[in-house]
Amino acid sequence: MAERTCAACDCELDANAVTVKIGGKAVEVCCDACARKLKEAHAGTTTAGEG
Ligand SMILES: [Zn+2]
């Protein structure tokens, strides 16, 4: 099971995969929309309410 999948929707990653940094950790997602989802989800888990 070494296939890379989107960290947001679990679909298979292809050439359009996008790498984003979440909490200092690099993760890969299938598209920009998923990247944004992850960022927003992470922001929601922080106690700092900036933004
Ligand atoms: Zn995705």
mmCIF file of the protein (N, C-alpha, C, O) and its ligand, coordinates in Angstrom:
data_MODEL
# 
_entry.id   MODEL 
# 
loop_
_entity.id 
_entity.type 
_entity.pdbx_number_of_molecules 
1 polymer     1 
2 non-polymer 1 
# 
_entity_poly.entity_id                      1 
_entity_poly.type                           'polypeptide(L)' 
_entity_poly.nstd_linkage                   no 
_entity_poly.nstd_monomer                   no 
_entity_poly.pdbx_seq_one_letter_code       MAERTCAACDCELDANAVTVKIGGKAVEVCCDACARKLKEAHAGTTTAGEG 
_entity_poly.pdbx_seq_one_letter_code_can   MAERTCAACDCELDANAVTVKIGGKAVEVCCDACARKLKEAHAGTTTAGEG 
_entity_poly.pdbx_strand_id                 A 
# 
loop_
_entity_poly_seq.entity_id 
_entity_poly_seq.num 
_entity_poly_seq.mon_id 
_entity_poly_seq.hetero 
1 1  MET n 
1 2  ALA n 
1 3  GLU n 
1 4  ARG n 
1 5  THR n 
1 6  CYS n 
1 7  ALA n 
1 8  ALA n 
1 9  CYS n 
1 10 ASP n 
1 11 CYS n 
1 12 GLU n 
1 13 LEU n 
1 14 ASP n 
1 15 ALA n 
1 16 ASN n 
1 17 ALA n 
1 18 VAL n 
1 19 THR n 
1 20 VAL n 
1 21 LYS n 
1 22 ILE n 
1 23 GLY n 
1 24 GLY n 
1 25 LYS n 
1 26 ALA n 
1 27 VAL n 
1 28 GLU n 
1 29 VAL n 
1 30 CYS n 
1 31 CYS n 
1 32 ASP n 
1 33 ALA n 
1 34 CYS n 
1 35 ALA n 
1 36 ARG n 
1 37 LYS n 
1 38 LEU n 
1 39 LYS n 
1 40 GLU n 
1 41 ALA n 
1 42 HIS n 
1 43 ALA n 
1 44 GLY n 
1 45 THR n 
1 46 THR n 
1 47 THR n 
1 48 ALA n 
1 49 GLY n 
1 50 GLU n 
1 51 GLY n 
# 
loop_
_struct_asym.id 
_struct_asym.entity_id 
A 1 
B 2 
# 
loop_
_chem_comp.id 
_chem_comp.type 
_chem_comp.mon_nstd_flag 
ALA 'L-peptide linking' y 
ARG 'L-peptide linking' y 
ASN 'L-peptide linking' y 
ASP 'L-peptide linking' y 
CYS 'L-peptide linking' y 
GLU 'L-peptide linking' y 
GLY 'peptide linking'   y 
HIS 'L-peptide linking' y 
ILE 'L-peptide linking' y 
LEU 'L-peptide linking' y 
LYS 'L-peptide linking' y 
MET 'L-peptide linking' y 
THR 'L-peptide linking' y 
VAL 'L-peptide linking' y 
ZN  non-polymer         . 
# 
_pdbx_entity_nonpoly.entity_id   2 
_pdbx_entity_nonpoly.name        ? 
_pdbx_entity_nonpoly.comp_id     ZN 
# 
_pdbx_nonpoly_scheme.asym_id         B 
_pdbx_nonpoly_scheme.entity_id       2 
_pdbx_nonpoly_scheme.mon_id          ZN 
_pdbx_nonpoly_scheme.ndb_seq_num     1 
_pdbx_nonpoly_scheme.pdb_seq_num     101 
_pdbx_nonpoly_scheme.auth_seq_num    101 
_pdbx_nonpoly_scheme.pdb_mon_id      ZN 
_pdbx_nonpoly_scheme.auth_mon_id     ZN 
_pdbx_nonpoly_scheme.pdb_strand_id   A 
_pdbx_nonpoly_scheme.pdb_ins_code    . 
# 
loop_
_atom_site.group_PDB 
_atom_site.id 
_atom_site.type_symbol 
_atom_site.label_atom_id 
_atom_site.label_alt_id 
_atom_site.label_comp_id 
_atom_site.label_asym_id 
_atom_site.label_entity_id 
_atom_site.label_seq_id 
_atom_site.pdbx_PDB_ins_code 
_atom_site.Cartn_x 
_atom_site.Cartn_y 
_atom_site.Cartn_z 
_atom_site.occupancy 
_atom_site.B_iso_or_equiv 
_atom_site.pdbx_formal_charge 
_atom_site.auth_seq_id 
_atom_site.auth_comp_id 
_atom_site.auth_asym_id 
_atom_site.auth_atom_id 
_atom_site.pdbx_PDB_model_num 
ATOM   1   N  N  . MET A 1 1  ? 0.856   -1.206 0.000   1.00 0.00 ? 1   MET A N  1 
ATOM   2   C  CA . MET A 1 1  ? 0.000   0.000  0.000   1.00 0.00 ? 1   MET A CA 1 
ATOM   3   C  C  . MET A 1 1  ? 0.886   1.249  0.000   1.00 0.00 ? 1   MET A C  1 
ATOM   4   O  O  . MET A 1 1  ? 0.909   1.986  0.986   1.00 0.00 ? 1   MET A O  1 
ATOM   5   N  N  . ALA A 1 2  ? 1.588   1.487  -1.052  1.00 0.00 ? 2   ALA A N  1 
ATOM   6   C  CA . ALA A 1 2  ? 2.459   2.644  -1.114  1.00 0.00 ? 2   ALA A CA 1 
ATOM   7   C  C  . ALA A 1 2  ? 1.892   3.734  -2.020  1.00 0.00 ? 2   ALA A C  1 
ATOM   8   O  O  . ALA A 1 2  ? 2.567   4.713  -2.335  1.00 0.00 ? 2   ALA A O  1 
ATOM   9   N  N  . GLU A 1 3  ? 0.666   3.549  -2.424  1.00 0.00 ? 3   GLU A N  1 
ATOM   10  C  CA . GLU A 1 3  ? 0.067   4.548  -3.309  1.00 0.00 ? 3   GLU A CA 1 
ATOM   11  C  C  . GLU A 1 3  ? -0.180  5.855  -2.573  1.00 0.00 ? 3   GLU A C  1 
ATOM   12  O  O  . GLU A 1 3  ? -0.555  5.870  -1.400  1.00 0.00 ? 3   GLU A O  1 
ATOM   13  N  N  . ARG A 1 4  ? 0.036   6.931  -3.278  1.00 0.00 ? 4   ARG A N  1 
ATOM   14  C  CA . ARG A 1 4  ? -0.188  8.242  -2.658  1.00 0.00 ? 4   ARG A CA 1 
ATOM   15  C  C  . ARG A 1 4  ? -1.628  8.667  -2.911  1.00 0.00 ? 4   ARG A C  1 
ATOM   16  O  O  . ARG A 1 4  ? -2.132  8.612  -4.033  1.00 0.00 ? 4   ARG A O  1 
ATOM   17  N  N  . THR A 1 5  ? -2.251  9.081  -1.860  1.00 0.00 ? 5   THR A N  1 
ATOM   18  C  CA . THR A 1 5  ? -3.631  9.520  -1.991  1.00 0.00 ? 5   THR A CA 1 
ATOM   19  C  C  . THR A 1 5  ? -3.815  10.912 -1.397  1.00 0.00 ? 5   THR A C  1 
ATOM   20  O  O  . THR A 1 5  ? -3.016  11.375 -0.583  1.00 0.00 ? 5   THR A O  1 
ATOM   21  N  N  . CYS A 1 6  ? -4.868  11.550 -1.819  1.00 0.00 ? 6   CYS A N  1 
ATOM   22  C  CA . CYS A 1 6  ? -5.192  12.885 -1.339  1.00 0.00 ? 6   CYS A CA 1 
ATOM   23  C  C  . CYS A 1 6  ? -5.455  12.845 0.169   1.00 0.00 ? 6   CYS A C  1 
ATOM   24  O  O  . CYS A 1 6  ? -6.174  11.974 0.660   1.00 0.00 ? 6   CYS A O  1 
ATOM   25  N  N  . ALA A 1 7  ? -4.870  13.789 0.889   1.00 0.00 ? 7   ALA A N  1 
ATOM   26  C  CA . ALA A 1 7  ? -5.034  13.814 2.344   1.00 0.00 ? 7   ALA A CA 1 
ATOM   27  C  C  . ALA A 1 7  ? -6.416  14.326 2.745   1.00 0.00 ? 7   ALA A C  1 
ATOM   28  O  O  . ALA A 1 7  ? -6.816  14.227 3.904   1.00 0.00 ? 7   ALA A O  1 
ATOM   29  N  N  . ALA A 1 8  ? -7.132  14.873 1.771   1.00 0.00 ? 8   ALA A N  1 
ATOM   30  C  CA . ALA A 1 8  ? -8.446  15.442 2.089   1.00 0.00 ? 8   ALA A CA 1 
ATOM   31  C  C  . ALA A 1 8  ? -9.584  14.518 1.661   1.00 0.00 ? 8   ALA A C  1 
ATOM   32  O  O  . ALA A 1 8  ? -10.531 14.310 2.419   1.00 0.00 ? 8   ALA A O  1 
ATOM   33  N  N  . CYS A 1 9  ? -9.497  13.963 0.452   1.00 0.00 ? 9   CYS A N  1 
ATOM   34  C  CA . CYS A 1 9  ? -10.622 13.164 -0.041  1.00 0.00 ? 9   CYS A CA 1 
ATOM   35  C  C  . CYS A 1 9  ? -10.224 11.715 -0.352  1.00 0.00 ? 9   CYS A C  1 
ATOM   36  O  O  . CYS A 1 9  ? -11.056 10.920 -0.789  1.00 0.00 ? 9   CYS A O  1 
ATOM   37  N  N  . ASP A 1 10 ? -8.940  11.376 -0.122  1.00 0.00 ? 10  ASP A N  1 
ATOM   38  C  CA . ASP A 1 10 ? -8.487  9.984  -0.269  1.00 0.00 ? 10  ASP A CA 1 
ATOM   39  C  C  . ASP A 1 10 ? -8.511  9.440  -1.685  1.00 0.00 ? 10  ASP A C  1 
ATOM   40  O  O  . ASP A 1 10 ? -8.403  8.229  -1.883  1.00 0.00 ? 10  ASP A O  1 
ATOM   41  N  N  . CYS A 1 11 ? -8.649  10.304 -2.664  1.00 0.00 ? 11  CYS A N  1 
ATOM   42  C  CA . CYS A 1 11 ? -8.596  9.827  -4.042  1.00 0.00 ? 11  CYS A CA 1 
ATOM   43  C  C  . CYS A 1 11 ? -7.134  9.704  -4.475  1.00 0.00 ? 11  CYS A C  1 
ATOM   44  O  O  . CYS A 1 11 ? -6.248  10.294 -3.856  1.00 0.00 ? 11  CYS A O  1 
ATOM   45  N  N  . GLU A 1 12 ? -6.889  8.953  -5.518  1.00 0.00 ? 12  GLU A N  1 
ATOM   46  C  CA . GLU A 1 12 ? -5.515  8.753  -5.973  1.00 0.00 ? 12  GLU A CA 1 
ATOM   47  C  C  . GLU A 1 12 ? -4.912  10.044 -6.511  1.00 0.00 ? 12  GLU A C  1 
ATOM   48  O  O  . GLU A 1 12 ? -5.577  10.846 -7.168  1.00 0.00 ? 12  GLU A O  1 
ATOM   49  N  N  . LEU A 1 13 ? -3.624  10.215 -6.207  1.00 0.00 ? 13  LEU A N  1 
ATOM   50  C  CA . LEU A 1 13 ? -2.929  11.406 -6.693  1.00 0.00 ? 13  LEU A CA 1 
ATOM   51  C  C  . LEU A 1 13 ? -2.344  11.142 -8.070  1.00 0.00 ? 13  LEU A C  1 
ATOM   52  O  O  . LEU A 1 13 ? -1.843  10.052 -8.347  1.00 0.00 ? 13  LEU A O  1 
ATOM   53  N  N  . ASP A 1 14 ? -2.411  12.144 -8.924  1.00 0.00 ? 14  ASP A N  1 
ATOM   54  C  CA . ASP A 1 14 ? -1.804  12.027 -10.248 1.00 0.00 ? 14  ASP A CA 1 
ATOM   55  C  C  . ASP A 1 14 ? -0.827  13.187 -10.443 1.00 0.00 ? 14  ASP A C  1 
ATOM   56  O  O  . ASP A 1 14 ? -0.330  13.761 -9.474  1.00 0.00 ? 14  ASP A O  1 
ATOM   57  N  N  . ALA A 1 15 ? -0.566  13.516 -11.671 1.00 0.00 ? 15  ALA A N  1 
ATOM   58  C  CA . ALA A 1 15 ? 0.410   14.562 -11.967 1.00 0.00 ? 15  ALA A CA 1 
ATOM   59  C  C  . ALA A 1 15 ? -0.033  15.921 -11.452 1.00 0.00 ? 15  ALA A C  1 
ATOM   60  O  O  . ALA A 1 15 ? 0.780   16.838 -11.330 1.00 0.00 ? 15  ALA A O  1 
ATOM   61  N  N  . ASN A 1 16 ? -1.308  16.054 -11.152 1.00 0.00 ? 16  ASN A N  1 
ATOM   62  C  CA . ASN A 1 16 ? -1.830  17.339 -10.691 1.00 0.00 ? 16  ASN A CA 1 
ATOM   63  C  C  . ASN A 1 16 ? -1.795  17.484 -9.176  1.00 0.00 ? 16  ASN A C  1 
ATOM   64  O  O  . ASN A 1 16 ? -2.344  18.434 -8.619  1.00 0.00 ? 16  ASN A O  1 
ATOM   65  N  N  . ALA A 1 17 ? -1.153  16.545 -8.526  1.00 0.00 ? 17  ALA A N  1 
ATOM   66  C  CA . ALA A 1 17 ? -1.112  16.580 -7.067  1.00 0.00 ? 17  ALA A CA 1 
ATOM   67  C  C  . ALA A 1 17 ? -0.493  17.892 -6.578  1.00 0.00 ? 17  ALA A C  1 
ATOM   68  O  O  . ALA A 1 17 ? 0.430   18.437 -7.183  1.00 0.00 ? 17  ALA A O  1 
ATOM   69  N  N  . VAL A 1 18 ? -1.034  18.368 -5.473  1.00 0.00 ? 18  VAL A N  1 
ATOM   70  C  CA . VAL A 1 18 ? -0.550  19.617 -4.892  1.00 0.00 ? 18  VAL A CA 1 
ATOM   71  C  C  . VAL A 1 18 ? 0.016   19.339 -3.509  1.00 0.00 ? 18  VAL A C  1 
ATOM   72  O  O  . VAL A 1 18 ? -0.609  18.650 -2.703  1.00 0.00 ? 18  VAL A O  1 
ATOM   73  N  N  . THR A 1 19 ? 1.189   19.870 -3.240  1.00 0.00 ? 19  THR A N  1 
ATOM   74  C  CA . THR A 1 19 ? 1.790   19.695 -1.915  1.00 0.00 ? 19  THR A CA 1 
ATOM   75  C  C  . THR A 1 19 ? 1.568   20.938 -1.075  1.00 0.00 ? 19  THR A C  1 
ATOM   76  O  O  . THR A 1 19 ? 1.870   22.054 -1.497  1.00 0.00 ? 19  THR A O  1 
ATOM   77  N  N  . VAL A 1 20 ? 1.038   20.731 0.113   1.00 0.00 ? 20  VAL A N  1 
ATOM   78  C  CA . VAL A 1 20 ? 0.795   21.852 1.012   1.00 0.00 ? 20  VAL A CA 1 
ATOM   79  C  C  . VAL A 1 20 ? 1.416   21.545 2.362   1.00 0.00 ? 20  VAL A C  1 
ATOM   80  O  O  . VAL A 1 20 ? 1.620   20.383 2.714   1.00 0.00 ? 20  VAL A O  1 
ATOM   81  N  N  . LYS A 1 21 ? 1.712   22.587 3.112   1.00 0.00 ? 21  LYS A N  1 
ATOM   82  C  CA . LYS A 1 21 ? 2.272   22.395 4.448   1.00 0.00 ? 21  LYS A CA 1 
ATOM   83  C  C  . LYS A 1 21 ? 1.192   22.660 5.482   1.00 0.00 ? 21  LYS A C  1 
ATOM   84  O  O  . LYS A 1 21 ? 0.631   23.752 5.573   1.00 0.00 ? 21  LYS A O  1 
ATOM   85  N  N  . ILE A 1 22 ? 0.926   21.627 6.251   1.00 0.00 ? 22  ILE A N  1 
ATOM   86  C  CA . ILE A 1 22 ? -0.079  21.746 7.305   1.00 0.00 ? 22  ILE A CA 1 
ATOM   87  C  C  . ILE A 1 22 ? 0.600   21.527 8.646   1.00 0.00 ? 22  ILE A C  1 
ATOM   88  O  O  . ILE A 1 22 ? 1.075   20.429 8.941   1.00 0.00 ? 22  ILE A O  1 
ATOM   89  N  N  . GLY A 1 23 ? 0.643   22.554 9.439   1.00 0.00 ? 23  GLY A N  1 
ATOM   90  C  CA . GLY A 1 23 ? 1.279   22.437 10.744  1.00 0.00 ? 23  GLY A CA 1 
ATOM   91  C  C  . GLY A 1 23 ? 2.753   22.075 10.634  1.00 0.00 ? 23  GLY A C  1 
ATOM   92  O  O  . GLY A 1 23 ? 3.281   21.361 11.487  1.00 0.00 ? 23  GLY A O  1 
ATOM   93  N  N  . GLY A 1 24 ? 3.422   22.561 9.593   1.00 0.00 ? 24  GLY A N  1 
ATOM   94  C  CA . GLY A 1 24 ? 4.831   22.286 9.414   1.00 0.00 ? 24  GLY A CA 1 
ATOM   95  C  C  . GLY A 1 24 ? 5.104   20.951 8.750   1.00 0.00 ? 24  GLY A C  1 
ATOM   96  O  O  . GLY A 1 24 ? 6.259   20.575 8.552   1.00 0.00 ? 24  GLY A O  1 
ATOM   97  N  N  . LYS A 1 25 ? 4.030   20.223 8.399   1.00 0.00 ? 25  LYS A N  1 
ATOM   98  C  CA . LYS A 1 25 ? 4.192   18.917 7.768   1.00 0.00 ? 25  LYS A CA 1 
ATOM   99  C  C  . LYS A 1 25 ? 3.678   18.972 6.343   1.00 0.00 ? 25  LYS A C  1 
ATOM   100 O  O  . LYS A 1 25 ? 2.590   19.488 6.087   1.00 0.00 ? 25  LYS A O  1 
ATOM   101 N  N  . ALA A 1 26 ? 4.468   18.434 5.409   1.00 0.00 ? 26  ALA A N  1 
ATOM   102 C  CA . ALA A 1 26 ? 4.074   18.465 4.008   1.00 0.00 ? 26  ALA A CA 1 
ATOM   103 C  C  . ALA A 1 26 ? 3.125   17.315 3.695   1.00 0.00 ? 26  ALA A C  1 
ATOM   104 O  O  . ALA A 1 26 ? 3.430   16.154 3.967   1.00 0.00 ? 26  ALA A O  1 
ATOM   105 N  N  . VAL A 1 27 ? 1.981   17.646 3.125   1.00 0.00 ? 27  VAL A N  1 
ATOM   106 C  CA . VAL A 1 27 ? 1.019   16.627 2.726   1.00 0.00 ? 27  VAL A CA 1 
ATOM   107 C  C  . VAL A 1 27 ? 0.620   16.881 1.277   1.00 0.00 ? 27  VAL A C  1 
ATOM   108 O  O  . VAL A 1 27 ? 0.745   17.992 0.763   1.00 0.00 ? 27  VAL A O  1 
ATOM   109 N  N  . GLU A 1 28 ? 0.141   15.831 0.640   1.00 0.00 ? 28  GLU A N  1 
ATOM   110 C  CA . GLU A 1 28 ? -0.234  15.969 -0.764  1.00 0.00 ? 28  GLU A CA 1 
ATOM   111 C  C  . GLU A 1 28 ? -1.735  15.808 -0.937  1.00 0.00 ? 28  GLU A C  1 
ATOM   112 O  O  . GLU A 1 28 ? -2.364  14.950 -0.318  1.00 0.00 ? 28  GLU A O  1 
ATOM   113 N  N  . VAL A 1 29 ? -2.288  16.651 -1.790  1.00 0.00 ? 29  VAL A N  1 
ATOM   114 C  CA . VAL A 1 29 ? -3.711  16.587 -2.089  1.00 0.00 ? 29  VAL A CA 1 
ATOM   115 C  C  . VAL A 1 29 ? -3.897  16.577 -3.599  1.00 0.00 ? 29  VAL A C  1 
ATOM   116 O  O  . VAL A 1 29 ? -2.962  16.849 -4.351  1.00 0.00 ? 29  VAL A O  1 
ATOM   117 N  N  . CYS A 1 30 ? -5.121  16.260 -4.038  1.00 0.00 ? 30  CYS A N  1 
ATOM   118 C  CA . CYS A 1 30 ? -5.366  16.076 -5.461  1.00 0.00 ? 30  CYS A CA 1 
ATOM   119 C  C  . CYS A 1 30 ? -5.572  17.403 -6.177  1.00 0.00 ? 30  CYS A C  1 
ATOM   120 O  O  . CYS A 1 30 ? -5.321  17.506 -7.377  1.00 0.00 ? 30  CYS A O  1 
ATOM   121 N  N  . CYS A 1 31 ? -6.022  18.405 -5.457  1.00 0.00 ? 31  CYS A N  1 
ATOM   122 C  CA . CYS A 1 31 ? -6.316  19.671 -6.131  1.00 0.00 ? 31  CYS A CA 1 
ATOM   123 C  C  . CYS A 1 31 ? -6.259  20.830 -5.147  1.00 0.00 ? 31  CYS A C  1 
ATOM   124 O  O  . CYS A 1 31 ? -6.127  20.633 -3.939  1.00 0.00 ? 31  CYS A O  1 
ATOM   125 N  N  . ASP A 1 32 ? -6.359  22.027 -5.679  1.00 0.00 ? 32  ASP A N  1 
ATOM   126 C  CA . ASP A 1 32 ? -6.260  23.212 -4.839  1.00 0.00 ? 32  ASP A CA 1 
ATOM   127 C  C  . ASP A 1 32 ? -7.423  23.317 -3.864  1.00 0.00 ? 32  ASP A C  1 
ATOM   128 O  O  . ASP A 1 32 ? -7.268  23.824 -2.754  1.00 0.00 ? 32  ASP A O  1 
ATOM   129 N  N  . ALA A 1 33 ? -8.565  22.844 -4.277  1.00 0.00 ? 33  ALA A N  1 
ATOM   130 C  CA . ALA A 1 33 ? -9.738  22.897 -3.399  1.00 0.00 ? 33  ALA A CA 1 
ATOM   131 C  C  . ALA A 1 33 ? -9.503  22.064 -2.145  1.00 0.00 ? 33  ALA A C  1 
ATOM   132 O  O  . ALA A 1 33 ? -9.846  22.478 -1.037  1.00 0.00 ? 33  ALA A O  1 
ATOM   133 N  N  . CYS A 1 34 ? -8.915  20.886 -2.334  1.00 0.00 ? 34  CYS A N  1 
ATOM   134 C  CA . CYS A 1 34 ? -8.622  20.024 -1.191  1.00 0.00 ? 34  CYS A CA 1 
ATOM   135 C  C  . CYS A 1 34 ? -7.544  20.654 -0.314  1.00 0.00 ? 34  CYS A C  1 
ATOM   136 O  O  . CYS A 1 34 ? -7.602  20.548 0.911   1.00 0.00 ? 34  CYS A O  1 
ATOM   137 N  N  . ALA A 1 35 ? -6.577  21.297 -0.923  1.00 0.00 ? 35  ALA A N  1 
ATOM   138 C  CA . ALA A 1 35 ? -5.527  21.965 -0.170  1.00 0.00 ? 35  ALA A CA 1 
ATOM   139 C  C  . ALA A 1 35 ? -6.142  23.014 0.738   1.00 0.00 ? 35  ALA A C  1 
ATOM   140 O  O  . ALA A 1 35 ? -5.770  23.151 1.904   1.00 0.00 ? 35  ALA A O  1 
ATOM   141 N  N  . ARG A 1 36 ? -7.074  23.738 0.190   1.00 0.00 ? 36  ARG A N  1 
ATOM   142 C  CA . ARG A 1 36 ? -7.737  24.788 0.966   1.00 0.00 ? 36  ARG A CA 1 
ATOM   143 C  C  . ARG A 1 36 ? -8.544  24.177 2.115   1.00 0.00 ? 36  ARG A C  1 
ATOM   144 O  O  . ARG A 1 36 ? -8.557  24.701 3.229   1.00 0.00 ? 36  ARG A O  1 
ATOM   145 N  N  . LYS A 1 37 ? -9.205  23.078 1.826   1.00 0.00 ? 37  LYS A N  1 
ATOM   146 C  CA . LYS A 1 37 ? -9.987  22.404 2.864   1.00 0.00 ? 37  LYS A CA 1 
ATOM   147 C  C  . LYS A 1 37 ? -9.099  22.032 4.045   1.00 0.00 ? 37  LYS A C  1 
ATOM   148 O  O  . LYS A 1 37 ? -9.439  22.288 5.200   1.00 0.00 ? 37  LYS A O  1 
ATOM   149 N  N  . LEU A 1 38 ? -7.964  21.426 3.738   1.00 0.00 ? 38  LEU A N  1 
ATOM   150 C  CA . LEU A 1 38 ? -7.056  21.006 4.802   1.00 0.00 ? 38  LEU A CA 1 
ATOM   151 C  C  . LEU A 1 38 ? -6.589  22.198 5.616   1.00 0.00 ? 38  LEU A C  1 
ATOM   152 O  O  . LEU A 1 38 ? -6.556  22.149 6.845   1.00 0.00 ? 38  LEU A O  1 
ATOM   153 N  N  . LYS A 1 39 ? -6.227  23.271 4.921   1.00 0.00 ? 39  LYS A N  1 
ATOM   154 C  CA . LYS A 1 39 ? -5.751  24.458 5.622   1.00 0.00 ? 39  LYS A CA 1 
ATOM   155 C  C  . LYS A 1 39 ? -6.825  25.012 6.548   1.00 0.00 ? 39  LYS A C  1 
ATOM   156 O  O  . LYS A 1 39 ? -6.551  25.393 7.687   1.00 0.00 ? 39  LYS A O  1 
ATOM   157 N  N  . GLU A 1 40 ? -8.033  25.048 6.044   1.00 0.00 ? 40  GLU A N  1 
ATOM   158 C  CA . GLU A 1 40 ? -9.120  25.582 6.865   1.00 0.00 ? 40  GLU A CA 1 
ATOM   159 C  C  . GLU A 1 40 ? -9.389  24.667 8.049   1.00 0.00 ? 40  GLU A C  1 
ATOM   160 O  O  . GLU A 1 40 ? -9.649  25.132 9.159   1.00 0.00 ? 40  GLU A O  1 
ATOM   161 N  N  . ALA A 1 41 ? -9.325  23.358 7.804   1.00 0.00 ? 41  ALA A N  1 
ATOM   162 C  CA . ALA A 1 41 ? -9.564  22.392 8.878   1.00 0.00 ? 41  ALA A CA 1 
ATOM   163 C  C  . ALA A 1 41 ? -8.505  22.547 9.956   1.00 0.00 ? 41  ALA A C  1 
ATOM   164 O  O  . ALA A 1 41 ? -8.804  22.513 11.150  1.00 0.00 ? 41  ALA A O  1 
ATOM   165 N  N  . HIS A 1 42 ? -7.253  22.718 9.518   1.00 0.00 ? 42  HIS A N  1 
ATOM   166 C  CA . HIS A 1 42 ? -6.166  22.873 10.490  1.00 0.00 ? 42  HIS A CA 1 
ATOM   167 C  C  . HIS A 1 42 ? -6.335  24.171 11.264  1.00 0.00 ? 42  HIS A C  1 
ATOM   168 O  O  . HIS A 1 42 ? -6.129  24.212 12.477  1.00 0.00 ? 42  HIS A O  1 
ATOM   169 N  N  . ALA A 1 43 ? -6.708  25.223 10.561  1.00 0.00 ? 43  ALA A N  1 
ATOM   170 C  CA . ALA A 1 43 ? -6.893  26.521 11.215  1.00 0.00 ? 43  ALA A CA 1 
ATOM   171 C  C  . ALA A 1 43 ? -7.983  26.408 12.277  1.00 0.00 ? 43  ALA A C  1 
ATOM   172 O  O  . ALA A 1 43 ? -7.923  27.076 13.309  1.00 0.00 ? 43  ALA A O  1 
ATOM   173 N  N  . GLY A 1 44 ? -8.974  25.564 12.022  1.00 0.00 ? 44  GLY A N  1 
ATOM   174 C  CA . GLY A 1 44 ? -10.070 25.417 12.962  1.00 0.00 ? 44  GLY A CA 1 
ATOM   175 C  C  . GLY A 1 44 ? -9.675  24.682 14.227  1.00 0.00 ? 44  GLY A C  1 
ATOM   176 O  O  . GLY A 1 44 ? -10.371 24.751 15.241  1.00 0.00 ? 44  GLY A O  1 
ATOM   177 N  N  . THR A 1 45 ? -8.547  23.973 14.163  1.00 0.00 ? 45  THR A N  1 
ATOM   178 C  CA . THR A 1 45 ? -8.125  23.203 15.322  1.00 0.00 ? 45  THR A CA 1 
ATOM   179 C  C  . THR A 1 45 ? -7.209  24.009 16.237  1.00 0.00 ? 45  THR A C  1 
ATOM   180 O  O  . THR A 1 45 ? -6.923  23.597 17.361  1.00 0.00 ? 45  THR A O  1 
ATOM   181 N  N  . THR A 1 46 ? -6.756  25.148 15.751  1.00 0.00 ? 46  THR A N  1 
ATOM   182 C  CA . THR A 1 46 ? -5.861  25.960 16.566  1.00 0.00 ? 46  THR A CA 1 
ATOM   183 C  C  . THR A 1 46 ? -6.669  26.831 17.522  1.00 0.00 ? 46  THR A C  1 
ATOM   184 O  O  . THR A 1 46 ? -7.832  27.147 17.270  1.00 0.00 ? 46  THR A O  1 
ATOM   185 N  N  . THR A 1 47 ? -6.030  27.207 18.614  1.00 0.00 ? 47  THR A N  1 
ATOM   186 C  CA . THR A 1 47 ? -6.726  28.040 19.589  1.00 0.00 ? 47  THR A CA 1 
ATOM   187 C  C  . THR A 1 47 ? -6.643  29.508 19.215  1.00 0.00 ? 47  THR A C  1 
ATOM   188 O  O  . THR A 1 47 ? -7.469  30.319 19.636  1.00 0.00 ? 47  THR A O  1 
ATOM   189 N  N  . ALA A 1 48 ? -5.636  29.840 18.419  1.00 0.00 ? 48  ALA A N  1 
ATOM   190 C  CA . ALA A 1 48 ? -5.492  31.212 17.992  1.00 0.00 ? 48  ALA A CA 1 
ATOM   191 C  C  . ALA A 1 48 ? -6.568  31.530 16.961  1.00 0.00 ? 48  ALA A C  1 
ATOM   192 O  O  . ALA A 1 48 ? -6.725  30.809 15.975  1.00 0.00 ? 48  ALA A O  1 
ATOM   193 N  N  . GLY A 1 49 ? -7.292  32.591 17.187  1.00 0.00 ? 49  GLY A N  1 
ATOM   194 C  CA . GLY A 1 49 ? -8.397  32.902 16.296  1.00 0.00 ? 49  GLY A CA 1 
ATOM   195 C  C  . GLY A 1 49 ? -8.067  33.947 15.259  1.00 0.00 ? 49  GLY A C  1 
ATOM   196 O  O  . GLY A 1 49 ? -8.916  34.746 14.865  1.00 0.00 ? 49  GLY A O  1 
ATOM   197 N  N  . GLU A 1 50 ? -6.831  33.933 14.824  1.00 0.00 ? 50  GLU A N  1 
ATOM   198 C  CA . GLU A 1 50 ? -6.430  34.935 13.836  1.00 0.00 ? 50  GLU A CA 1 
ATOM   199 C  C  . GLU A 1 50 ? -6.940  34.567 12.458  1.00 0.00 ? 50  GLU A C  1 
ATOM   200 O  O  . GLU A 1 50 ? -6.921  33.396 12.079  1.00 0.00 ? 50  GLU A O  1 
ATOM   201 N  N  . GLY A 1 51 ? -7.393  35.549 11.712  1.00 0.00 ? 51  GLY A N  1 
ATOM   202 C  CA . GLY A 1 51 ? -7.845  35.303 10.358  1.00 0.00 ? 51  GLY A CA 1 
ATOM   203 C  C  . GLY A 1 51 ? -9.330  35.307 10.298  1.00 0.00 ? 51  GLY A C  1 
ATOM   204 O  O  . GLY A 1 51 ? -9.906  35.115 9.227   1.00 0.00 ? 51  GLY A O  1 
HETATM 205 ZN ZN . ZN  B 2 .  ? -8.694  15.606 -2.907  1.00 0.00 2 101 ZN  A ZN 1 
# 
